[in-house]
């Protein structure tokens, strides 16, 4: 008999050997061989798929298995579970091929000689039809962790062979059109990394929701990575931007610290189970499981893996990678890598937009997965026995899901889990099934009642909302390659960084208005002066809330700068290298006062709309220290993170003197015009901006018309007044004349002029008219981009004729 007929060491296999050792093992061998100088892969060996095939052949058991497969009604879950168990018993009690037991023990002895007696190993199933476009086989076959001793290893390998016929695996192959006989199983035996004493997790080399390929997304938990896959622990999440990483900017784009309340660790001694769940101490729950330098190291390794696979496949190949940190030596290891299967098979030119056509009360929130909307009655599932109760169109609500739940998940209109992150089992399967999922929705089963009609909205960005009632929604599919671009740059107004990657898929020229105050209100929540001087906050409970917000940071100022920088950077990275115009904070005094601690720093005003706001606020001693923080955050985004596509825009700049002082103050804070290509725009929204456009043009690099405030001040109409709502008209002759003057004045000085008010999104004629006046860009709400683009494209000939009319002509 030939030596090692059934065992191959990792350095003996590559991607060419998929039929021999399955997807996981072939990929691991490829990494260990081709990239050994760049990444660390734990020592491993594989039991080949030939061993599985010979076991079936030599024991003559395939006909019996095939008979069970053909005679069973696999839609009857209780019967299916019993018949699948029968097949596993047949395989689990079959004699192993001659020599296999000896080969396994010999290989394990070598591994133990190198790494210690009875070295702990992970025993992983590796199917020959696995990690294919549209068929990840995620969680379909078994993995056994912390297996020690040759006898236990052989038993675990037998179980892996049998796991090819779990009920979920049979159902999955049937649904995907695979012939059961054509799929075989190899088993990988990999030295366990002591992640139980450190951390582990999953990496995707794209944004898992939008498919944006400029992102590396790293998730991690304390202990073994099964906590992420099973959705038991809510993981930390880190984003890294590939284009700027390539340029040498080694910065984490965004941090999200999960609760991580439990971790999976090695069991000690002769425990019945080789692993066990342990609670994580309170302080450790709040601590990120990776340092920033480690996040960057993993991101670099992930990019190397992606580049290697892209060369091998002849096309860009985003990857799904498992990693682990070894507690004793602190090294980072790659445990597994496979091509990402959802976005890889999607048509990148087909833009599908889900939009709610109504409103509803938010009952519970979590992390959004799937960028879709679903509605139906709530079906609470507390254990697997209740899965048969899940009917087609139900909203499945559970603590977490497991691979066994796949048949019930397929029947669901949406899924809500109380635990888990965007790379847990529920998230991966849901993306493949094309249904919306909200994970990490704390106490969802407490807030939702069985049979209650709800809508699951994952279309708004990173946060998913469960809304009361079945709210109507629409779905719009557009092939962006067939859209004719109009003769003007269309951009978007954006307030929610969580939606940035989704919105960036629109065929737009960039962001015409990113609203900083939205980030401050929703993500930071506290008044910047209250964070700088918490001792001046009069209410004790408010001081506690502010202290809790900034608890993980060096100071309140560090909290403000870090959070603001990350949120702005998220928008800038999503659209990179397209320009992103960020407007510095434009709260009114009453809005600032509503922030935590704000009432102690804001004086009441009779008319905040034309009060202490914009440029005058930035240079005033009462707010200047807070504006310094805004500048620090913007400088961090542009200079430290490398996102130089950020353009800064100053709102409500009443006078030339204010312009001079604000620009000087920004320079003092390291934001100097022209340095690192920095441009500073003026928000043109006050009549003085238009009347003195030739003077303002000397100090700014571009102009963006804020038609909402400009209309208000030209007509003397409070835009928030319900009584005067009918008089607020952005197409009034006085307003359009002002807009024409602003466009012409900017162009006289070679400056770009855009508009970012709401009117072009809502009023077709107004957008048409702006094009005839040769405006450089129109910034729209995301939901109106495609409609406006199509209309302007269709109207090109007519708009060209209108553009030669008298320069002061008005739509009126």
C-alpha positions in Angstrom: 0.0 0.0 0.0 1.3 3.5 -0.9 2.3 5.7 2.0 -0.1 8.5 2.8 -2.8 7.3 0.4 -5.4 9.4 2.2 -3.5 12.1 4.1 -2.0 15.3 2.6 -0.1 17.9 4.5 -1.0 21.5 3.9 2.1 22.3 1.9 1.2 19.5 -0.6 -2.1 21.0 -1.7 -3.3 24.1 -3.5 -6.5 25.4 -5.2 -5.9 22.9 -8.0 -6.8 20.1 -5.5 -10.4 21.1 -4.7 -11.8 17.8 -5.9 -9.3 16.0 -3.6 -9.4 18.0 -0.4 -12.5 20.3 -0.8 -12.8 24.0 -0.7 -11.6 24.9 2.7 -8.5 22.7 2.6 -7.5 23.6 -1.0 -7.8 27.3 -0.1 -5.8 26.9 3.1 -3.0 25.0 1.2 -2.9 27.8 -1.3 -2.4 30.4 1.4 0.2 28.4 3.2 2.2 27.7 0.1 2.0 30.9 -2.0 1.7 33.4 0.8 3.9 31.9 3.5 6.1 34.9 3.7 3.2 37.3 4.3 0.7 35.5 6.5 0.7 32.8 9.2 -1.4 29.7 8.7 -1.5 27.1 11.5 0.0 23.7 10.7 -2.6 21.4 9.2 -3.2 18.2 7.3 -6.1 16.9 5.4 -7.9 13.6 5.1 -8.8 13.5 1.4 -12.2 13.1 -0.2 -11.0 9.8 -1.6 -11.1 8.4 1.9 -14.8 9.3 2.1 -15.5 7.9 -1.4 -13.6 4.7 -0.7 -15.5 4.3 2.6 -18.8 4.4 0.8 -17.6 2.2 -2.0 -15.9 -0.5 0.1 -18.8 -0.7 2.6 -21.3 -0.7 -0.3 -23.5 1.7 1.5 -24.3 4.3 -1.2 -27.3 2.3 -2.6 -28.9 2.3 0.9 -28.2 6.0 1.4 -29.6 6.8 -2.1 -32.8 4.8 -1.3 -33.4 6.8 1.8 -32.8 10.1 -0.1 -35.3 9.1 -2.8 -38.0 7.8 -0.5 -38.1 10.7 2.0 -40.3 13.7 1.9 -37.7 16.3 2.8 -40.3 19.0 3.2 -41.7 17.1 6.2 -39.3 18.4 8.8 -39.9 15.8 11.5 -39.5 12.9 9.1 -36.6 14.5 7.4 -34.7 14.9 10.7 -35.1 11.2 11.5 -34.1 10.0 8.0 -31.0 12.3 8.0 -30.0 10.8 11.3 -30.4 7.3 9.8 -27.9 8.2 7.0 -25.4 9.6 9.5 -25.6 6.4 11.5 -24.9 4.4 8.4 -21.8 6.5 7.6 -20.7 6.8 11.2 -20.6 3.0 11.8 -19.0 2.1 8.5 -15.5 0.7 8.5 -12.8 3.1 7.5 -10.8 2.3 4.4 -7.8 0.2 5.1 -4.9 2.2 6.4 -6.8 5.4 7.0 -6.8 5.1 10.8 -3.0 4.5 10.8 -2.3 7.5 8.5 -4.4 9.8 10.7 -2.6 8.7 13.9 0.8 9.0 12.2 0.1 12.6 11.0 -1.3 13.5 14.4 1.8 12.1 16.1 4.0 14.4 14.0 1.9 17.4 14.8 2.1 16.5 18.5 5.9 16.1 18.3 6.2 19.5 16.9 3.7 21.3 19.2 3.3 19.2 22.3 1.8 15.9 23.4 -1.8 15.4 22.4 -1.9 18.8 20.7 -5.4 20.3 20.5 -6.7 20.5 16.9 -9.7 21.8 15.0 -11.4 19.3 12.8 -13.1 21.0 9.9 -15.3 19.6 7.2 -14.3 20.6 3.7 -16.8 19.7 0.9 -15.8 19.4 -2.7 -18.8 21.6 -3.7 -18.2 24.6 -1.4 -17.4 28.3 -1.5 -18.8 28.6 -5.0 -20.5 31.8 -6.4 -24.1 31.7 -5.0 -23.4 28.6 -2.8 -21.3 29.2 0.2 -22.4 26.1 2.1 -21.9 28.3 5.3 -22.4 26.2 8.4 -23.8 23.2 6.5 -21.2 20.7 7.7 -19.7 20.2 11.2 -16.6 21.6 12.8 -15.2 20.2 16.1 -12.8 22.3 18.2 -10.2 21.5 20.9 -9.9 17.8 20.0 -7.0 16.1 21.8 -5.7 12.6 21.4 -5.6 10.3 18.4 -8.7 8.3 19.3 -10.8 11.4 19.8 -9.5 12.8 16.5 -10.6 9.7 14.5 -14.0 9.9 16.1 -14.3 13.6 15.1 -13.3 12.8 11.5 -16.0 10.1 11.4 -18.6 12.7 12.6 -17.4 15.1 9.9 -17.9 12.5 7.2 -21.4 11.9 8.5 -22.2 15.6 8.7 -22.4 15.7 4.9 -25.9 14.4 5.5 -27.3 16.7 8.2 -30.9 17.6 7.5 -29.7 21.2 6.7 -27.0 20.0 4.3 -29.4 17.8 2.4 -31.9 20.6 2.1 -29.2 23.1 1.0 -27.9 20.8 -1.8 -31.4 20.1 -3.0 -32.3 23.8 -3.1 -29.0 24.7 -4.9 -29.4 21.9 -7.5 -26.4 19.7 -6.4 -26.6 15.9 -6.9 -25.9 14.3 -3.5 -23.7 11.7 -5.1 -21.5 14.3 -6.7 -20.5 16.0 -3.4 -17.8 14.4 -1.3 -16.1 15.4 2.0 -12.5 16.0 3.0 -11.6 16.8 6.6 -9.0 19.3 7.7 -7.1 18.9 10.9 -5.6 22.2 12.0 -3.5 23.0 15.1 -5.7 25.1 17.4 -4.6 28.6 18.0 -5.1 29.7 21.6 -7.8 32.3 20.7 -9.5 31.2 23.9 -6.9 33.3 25.6 -7.2 36.2 23.1 -9.6 36.8 20.3 -10.8 35.7 16.8 -13.2 36.6 14.1 -14.1 37.1 10.5 -12.8 39.4 7.7 -14.6 40.5 4.5 -12.7 42.4 1.9 -15.8 44.4 1.0 -18.7 46.0 2.7 -21.1 43.1 3.3 -24.2 45.1 2.7 -23.5 47.4 -0.2 -20.8 45.3 -1.8 -18.4 48.3 -1.8 -15.0 46.8 -2.6 -12.9 49.6 -1.1 -13.5 48.3 2.4 -12.0 45.7 4.7 -14.5 44.8 7.4 -13.1 43.0 10.4 -15.3 41.5 13.1 -14.0 40.0 16.3 -14.9 38.6 19.8 -13.0 37.3 22.8 -12.3 33.6 22.6 -13.1 31.2 19.8 -14.7 32.5 16.6 -17.8 30.2 16.8 -19.3 32.9 19.0 -19.5 35.1 15.9 -20.7 32.4 13.5 -23.4 31.2 15.8 -24.4 34.8 16.6 -24.1 34.2 20.3 -21.9 37.2 21.0 -22.3 40.7 19.5 -18.9 41.3 17.9 -16.6 44.3 17.6 -16.5 45.7 14.0 -13.7 47.6 12.4 -13.6 49.2 8.9 -10.4 49.9 7.0 -10.3 51.8 3.7 -8.2 50.0 1.1 -7.3 52.9 -1.3 -5.9 55.0 1.5 -4.2 52.0 3.2 -2.4 51.4 -0.1 -1.2 55.0 0.0 0.3 54.5 3.5 -2.5 55.8 5.7 -2.6 53.1 8.4 -5.8 54.2 10.1 -9.0 52.4 11.2 -11.8 54.1 9.5 -14.5 53.2 11.9 -14.8 51.3 15.3 -17.9 49.7 16.7 -17.5 48.0 20.0 -19.9 45.1 20.5 -21.2 43.9 23.9 -19.3 40.5 23.7 -21.0 39.2 26.9 -19.9 35.6 26.5 -16.9 33.8 24.9 -16.1 30.2 23.9 -13.1 28.7 25.5 -11.3 25.4 25.9 -12.8 23.0 28.5 -10.4 21.8 31.1 -9.5 18.2 31.9 -11.8 15.4 30.9 -14.9 17.5 30.2 -17.8 16.0 28.3 -17.6 18.8 25.7 -14.3 20.1 24.5 -15.4 23.8 24.6 -17.6 25.8 27.0 -19.2 29.2 27.2 -17.9 31.7 29.7 -19.2 35.1 30.7 -17.0 38.0 29.8 -16.2 40.4 32.7 -17.8 43.9 32.4 -14.6 45.9 31.7 -13.6 43.4 29.0 -17.0 43.7 27.3 -16.3 47.4 26.7 -12.7 46.9 25.5 -12.1 46.3 21.8 -10.7 42.8 21.2 -8.0 44.1 18.9 -5.6 47.1 19.0 -5.7 49.4 16.0 -2.2 48.2 14.9 -3.6 44.6 14.9 -6.6 45.7 12.9 -4.3 47.3 10.3 -2.1 44.2 10.2 -5.1 42.0 9.5 -6.4 44.4 6.9 -3.0 44.3 5.1 -3.0 40.5 5.2 -6.6 40.4 3.9 -5.7 42.6 1.0 -2.7 40.3 0.2 -5.0 37.3 0.2 -7.5 39.1 -2.0 -4.9 40.2 -4.5 -3.6 36.6 -4.7 -7.0 35.1 -5.4 -7.8 37.9 -7.9 -4.7 36.9 -9.9 -5.7 33.2 -9.7 -9.3 33.8 -10.8 -8.4 36.4 -13.4 -10.9 38.9 -11.9 -11.3 40.9 -8.6 -12.2 38.4 -6.0 -13.5 39.7 -2.6 -12.7 37.3 0.2 -14.3 35.9 3.3 -11.5 35.1 5.8 -11.3 33.7 9.4 -8.6 34.9 11.7 -7.4 34.1 15.2 -5.0 35.7 17.7 -2.8 33.4 19.7 -2.9 34.3 23.4 0.5 33.0 24.4 2.6 34.5 21.6 0.3 37.3 20.4 0.6 36.3 16.7 -2.3 36.7 14.2 -3.2 33.7 12.1 -5.4 33.1 9.1 -7.5 30.0 9.6 -9.5 30.0 6.4 -10.1 32.0 3.3 -12.6 31.6 0.6 -14.1 33.8 -2.1 -17.1 35.9 -1.0 -20.2 34.3 -2.6 -23.0 36.9 -2.5 -21.8 40.0 -4.2 -19.4 38.0 -6.4 -22.4 36.6 -8.3 -24.5 39.8 -8.2 -24.9 42.1 -11.2 -22.9 45.2 -10.1 -24.6 47.3 -12.7 -28.1 46.5 -11.4 -29.2 49.0 -8.7 -32.1 47.7 -6.6 -33.6 50.3 -4.3 -36.1 49.5 -1.6 -38.2 52.5 -0.4 -40.8 52.7 2.4 -44.0 54.4 1.1 -45.2 55.2 4.6 -44.2 55.7 8.2 -44.5 53.7 11.4 -43.5 53.7 15.0 -40.0 52.1 15.6 -40.4 49.2 18.1 -36.9 47.9 18.2 -33.6 48.5 16.4 -30.4 46.5 15.5 -27.8 46.1 12.8 -29.2 45.9 9.3 -28.4 43.1 6.9 -29.6 42.8 3.4 -30.5 46.4 2.3 -34.2 45.2 1.8 -37.6 45.5 3.4 -40.0 42.8 4.5 -43.3 42.7 6.4 -45.6 40.1 8.0 -46.7 38.6 11.3 -44.2 38.0 14.0 -43.3 34.4 14.7 -41.4 34.0 18.0 -39.0 31.0 18.0 -37.4 30.0 21.3 -36.0 26.6 20.2 -35.7 24.4 17.2 -38.9 22.5 18.0 -40.9 25.6 17.0 -39.4 25.9 13.6 -42.2 23.9 12.0 -44.6 26.6 13.1 -42.8 29.2 10.8 -45.1 29.8 7.8 -44.3 31.4 4.5 -44.2 35.2 4.9 -43.6 35.2 8.7 -41.1 37.4 10.5 -38.9 35.0 12.4 -37.8 36.4 15.7 -35.2 34.5 17.9 -32.2 34.9 20.1 -30.0 33.6 17.3 -30.1 31.1 14.5 -28.1 28.0 13.7 -27.5 26.2 10.4 -30.2 23.7 11.2 -32.7 26.5 10.8 -32.1 27.1 7.1 -35.4 25.5 5.9 -37.5 27.8 8.2 -35.4 30.8 7.4 -36.1 30.3 3.7 -39.8 30.5 4.4 -39.5 33.8 6.3 -40.1 37.3 4.9 -37.5 38.7 7.3 -35.5 37.6 10.4 -34.8 39.4 13.7 -32.2 38.1 16.1 -31.3 39.5 19.6 -27.7 38.6 19.2 -25.1 38.4 16.5 -23.3 40.7 14.1 -23.1 41.3 10.3 -21.0 38.2 9.8 -23.0 35.7 11.9 -24.8 32.7 10.4 -28.1 34.5 10.2 -26.6 37.3 8.3 -24.7 35.1 5.8 -27.6 32.9 5.0 -30.0 35.8 4.8 -27.9 37.6 2.2 -27.8 34.4 0.2 -31.6 34.0 0.5 -32.2 37.6 -0.4 -34.2 38.5 2.7 -33.7 41.4 5.2 -32.3 40.6 8.6 -31.8 42.7 11.8 -29.2 41.2 14.1 -28.3 42.4 17.6 -31.8 43.6 18.3 -31.6 43.5 22.0 -34.7 42.1 23.8 -36.7 41.8 20.5 -38.7 38.9 21.9 -39.8 41.1 24.8 -40.9 44.0 22.6 -42.6 42.0 19.9 -45.7 39.8 20.3 -46.6 36.7 18.4 -48.8 37.4 15.4 -48.1 41.2 15.6 -47.8 42.7 12.1 -44.5 44.5 11.6 -42.2 45.8 8.9 -38.5 45.1 8.9 -36.6 48.0 7.2 -33.0 47.4 6.4 -32.9 50.0 3.6 -31.7 53.0 5.7 -28.1 52.0 6.2 -26.3 50.2 9.1 -29.3 50.5 11.5 -32.3 48.3 10.9 -35.7 49.3 12.2 -38.6 47.1 13.2 -41.7 49.3 12.5 -45.3 48.8 13.8 -47.7 47.6 11.1 -47.3 46.4 7.6 -46.1 49.5 5.8 -46.2 49.6 2.0 -42.9 49.7 0.2 -41.7 49.8 -3.4 -38.8 48.2 -5.2 -37.0 50.0 -8.1 -34.5 48.1 -10.3 -32.3 50.2 -12.6 -29.5 49.2 -14.9 -27.1 52.1 -14.4 -25.2 51.3 -17.6 -28.3 52.3 -19.6 -28.8 55.7 -17.9 -27.8 58.6 -20.0 -26.0 61.2 -17.9 -27.3 64.8 -18.0 -25.2 67.8 -18.8 -24.8 68.7 -15.1 -23.1 66.9 -12.2 -25.7 65.3 -10.0 -24.6 64.8 -6.4 -26.4 63.8 -3.2 -27.3 65.3 0.1 -26.4 63.0 2.9 -27.1 63.1 6.6 -26.7 59.5 7.7 -23.2 58.0 7.5 -24.7 54.6 8.0 -26.3 54.8 4.6 -23.1 56.1 2.9 -22.0 52.9 1.2 -25.4 52.1 -0.1 -26.0 55.6 -1.4 -22.5 55.7 -3.0 -23.6 53.0 -5.4 -25.7 55.7 -7.1 -24.2 57.1 -10.4 -23.5 60.5 -8.8 -20.5 62.8 -8.9 -20.1 62.9 -5.1 -21.7 64.4 -2.0 -22.9 68.0 -2.4 -23.9 68.3 1.2 -22.9 66.2 4.2 -24.6 67.5 7.3 -22.2 67.5 10.3 -25.0 68.4 12.7 -26.8 65.1 12.0 -23.7 63.3 13.2 -23.4 65.4 16.3 -27.1 65.0 17.2 -27.4 61.3 16.5 -24.0 59.8 17.2 -22.3 62.2 19.6 -25.5 63.4 21.3 -23.8 65.9 23.7 -23.1 69.6 23.2 -19.4 70.0 22.4 -18.9 72.6 25.1 -20.5 70.3 27.6 -17.9 67.6 26.6 -15.1 70.2 27.0 -16.4 71.6 30.3 -18.6 68.9 32.0 -18.3 70.8 35.3 -20.4 73.6 33.9 -23.3 71.2 33.3 -25.8 72.0 36.1 -27.8 68.8 36.1 -26.2 65.8 37.8 -28.0 63.1 35.8 -26.9 64.8 32.5 -23.3 64.9 33.7 -23.5 61.1 34.3 -24.9 60.6 30.8 -22.1 62.7 29.3 -19.5 60.7 31.3 -21.0 57.4 30.1 -20.8 58.5 26.4 -17.1 59.4 26.7 -16.1 56.6 29.1 -14.0 54.8 26.5 -12.1 57.9 25.5 -9.3 59.9 27.1 -11.6 62.9 27.5 -14.8 64.5 26.3 -12.9 66.3 23.6 -11.3 63.1 22.4 -14.7 61.5 22.3 -16.1 64.3 20.2 -13.2 64.4 17.7 -12.9 60.7 17.3 -16.6 60.0 16.8 -17.0 63.0 14.4 -13.9 62.0 12.4 -15.0 58.4 12.0 -18.5 59.3 10.8 -17.3 61.9 8.3 -14.6 59.5 7.2 -17.2 56.9 6.6 -19.0 59.1 4.1 -15.7 60.3 2.5 -14.5 56.7 2.1 -17.7 55.5 0.6 -17.5 58.0 -2.2 -13.7 58.2 -2.5 -12.2 59.7 -4.7 -15.3 61.6 -5.6 -15.6 65.0 -3.7 -17.5 65.1 -0.5 -18.6 68.6 0.6 -18.9 68.6 4.4 -20.7 71.5 5.9 -19.5 72.5 9.4 -22.2 72.4 12.1 -25.2 74.5 11.3 -27.4 74.0 14.4 -29.5 76.9 15.6 -29.2 77.9 19.3 -32.4 76.1 20.2 -31.2 72.9 18.5 -27.8 73.1 20.3 -29.7 73.6 23.5 -31.5 70.3 23.0 -28.2 68.4 23.0 -27.1 66.8 26.3 -25.8 69.7 28.5 -26.7 72.2 25.8 -29.0 74.3 27.9 -26.1 75.4 30.0 -24.2 76.9 27.1 -27.0 78.4 24.9 -28.8 81.7 25.5 -32.5 81.8 24.5 -33.2 83.7 21.2 -36.4 85.1 19.8 -35.5 84.1 16.3 -32.8 81.4 16.2 -33.1 81.0 12.4 -31.3 84.3 11.9 -29.5 84.2 15.2 -26.3 82.8 16.6 -25.4 80.3 13.9 -22.8 79.5 11.3 -19.6 81.6 10.9 -20.5 84.1 13.6 -20.7 81.2 16.1 -17.4 79.7 15.1 -15.4 82.9 15.8 -17.3 83.8 19.0 -15.5 83.0 22.3 -18.6 81.1 23.6 -18.3 78.5 20.9 -14.8 78.8 19.3 -13.3 76.0 21.5 -16.0 73.7 20.1 -15.3 74.8 16.5 -11.6 74.0 17.2 -12.8 70.4 17.8 -14.7 70.3 14.5 -11.5 71.5 12.8 -9.5 68.8 14.5 -11.9 66.1 13.4 -11.8 67.4 9.8 -8.0 67.6 9.9 -7.8 64.0 11.1 -10.1 62.8 8.3 -8.1 64.6 5.6 -4.5 64.4 6.9 -4.3 61.3 9.1 -6.8 59.1 7.3 -5.8 60.4 3.8 -9.4 61.2 2.7 -8.4 64.4 0.9 -11.6 64.3 -1.1 -13.3 66.1 1.7 -14.1 69.8 0.9 -15.1 72.0 3.8 -18.1 74.3 3.5 -18.9 77.2 5.8 -22.6 78.0 6.4 -24.3 81.3 7.2 -21.3 83.6 6.6 -22.8 87.1 6.7 -19.9 89.4 6.1 -16.5 89.5 4.4 -14.9 90.0 7.9 -16.5 86.8 9.1 -15.1 85.0 6.1 -11.6 86.2 6.8 -11.7 85.3 10.5 -13.1 81.9 10.0 -10.5 81.0 7.3 -7.8 82.3 9.6 -9.1 80.3 12.5 -9.3 77.1 10.4 -5.7 77.7 9.3 -4.7 78.0 13.0 -6.2 74.6 13.5 -4.2 73.0 10.6 -6.8 73.5 7.8 -5.0 75.8 5.4 -6.4 76.4 2.0 -4.3 74.7 -0.7 -2.4 72.5 1.7 -3.0 68.9 0.9 -5.4 70.2 -1.8 -7.8 71.6 0.8 -10.7 73.6 -0.7 -13.1 75.7 1.4 -16.5 76.5 0.0 -19.1 79.1 1.0 -22.7 78.2 1.6 -24.5 80.9 -0.4 -27.7 81.4 1.5 -27.8 85.1 2.6 -28.6 88.0 0.2 -25.3 89.5 1.2 -23.5 86.5 -0.2 -25.1 87.2 -3.6 -24.8 91.0 -3.5 -21.1 90.7 -2.6 -20.3 87.6 -4.6 -17.3 89.2 -6.2 -15.8 89.9 -2.8 -16.6 86.6 -1.2 -15.1 84.9 -4.2 -11.7 86.2 -3.2 -11.8 84.0 -0.1 -13.5 80.8 -1.1 -12.8 78.0 -3.6 -16.4 77.3 -4.5 -20.0 78.2 -3.9 -23.0 76.0 -3.0 -26.4 77.7 -3.0 -28.6 76.9 0.0 -31.9 77.6 -1.6 -33.9 77.0 1.6 -32.4 79.8 3.6 -31.9 82.0 0.6 -35.6 81.8 -0.1 -36.4 82.5 3.5 -34.2 85.6 3.6 -35.0 87.0 0.2 -38.8 86.7 0.8 -38.7 87.4 4.5 -40.6 84.1 5.1 -39.8 81.9 8.1 -39.4 78.5 6.5 -40.6 76.8 9.6 -43.9 78.7 9.7 -47.0 76.7 8.9 -49.1 79.8 8.4 -46.6 81.1 5.8 -45.9 77.8 4.1 -47.8 78.7 0.9 -45.6 81.9 0.6 -42.3 79.9 0.7 -41.5 79.6 -3.0 -38.0 78.8 -4.2 -39.2 79.6 -7.8 -40.3 83.1 -6.9 -38.8 85.6 -9.3 -36.9 87.4 -6.6 -35.3 84.1 -5.5 -34.4 82.9 -9.1 -32.8 86.3 -9.9 -30.6 85.9 -6.8 -29.7 82.3 -7.8 -28.8 83.5 -11.3 -26.6 86.3 -9.9 -24.8 83.8 -7.6 -24.1 81.3 -10.5 -22.9 84.1 -12.8 -20.7 85.7 -10.0 -19.0 82.4 -9.1 -18.3 81.7 -12.8 -16.8 85.2 -13.2 -14.1 84.2 -10.8 -13.6 80.6 -12.1 -15.4 79.0 -9.1 -17.7 76.1 -9.3 -21.3 76.8 -8.2 -23.7 74.1 -7.1 -27.0 74.0 -5.2 -27.9 71.8 -2.3 -31.4 72.9 -1.3 -34.4 70.6 -1.4 -36.2 72.2 -4.3 -34.4 70.4 -7.2 -35.4 67.1 -5.6 -39.0 68.0 -5.4 -39.6 70.4 -8.3 -38.8 69.1 -11.8 -39.1 72.5 -13.5 -36.7 74.1 -11.0 -34.0 71.4 -11.7 -34.5 72.0 -15.5 -34.2 75.7 -15.1 -30.9 75.4 -13.1 -29.4 73.4 -16.0 -30.3 76.2 -18.4 -28.5 78.6 -16.1 -25.3 76.4 -16.4 -25.1 75.5 -12.7 -22.2 73.1 -12.2 -23.9 70.7 -9.9 -27.2 69.8 -8.4 -27.3 68.0 -5.1 -30.4 65.8 -4.5 -31.9 63.6 -1.9 -30.8 60.0 -2.6 -34.3 58.8 -3.4 -34.8 61.3 -6.2 -31.4 60.9 -8.0 -32.4 58.4 -10.6 -35.7 60.1 -11.5 -34.1 63.5 -11.9 -31.2 62.0 -13.9 -33.6 60.3 -16.3 -35.7 63.4 -16.7 -32.8 65.7 -17.3 -31.3 63.3 -19.8 -34.6 63.0 -21.7 -34.9 66.8 -21.7 -31.3 67.5 -23.0 -32.4 69.0 -26.4 -35.0 71.3 -24.9 -32.7 72.5 -22.1 -29.9 73.3 -24.6 -32.3 75.6 -26.5 -33.5 77.3 -23.3 -29.9 77.9 -22.1 -29.4 80.5 -24.8 -32.3 82.7 -23.6 -31.6 86.1 -21.9 -29.3 85.6 -18.9 -31.8 87.0 -16.4 -34.8 85.0 -17.7 -36.8 83.4 -14.9 -39.0 80.3 -14.8 -41.8 82.7 -13.9 
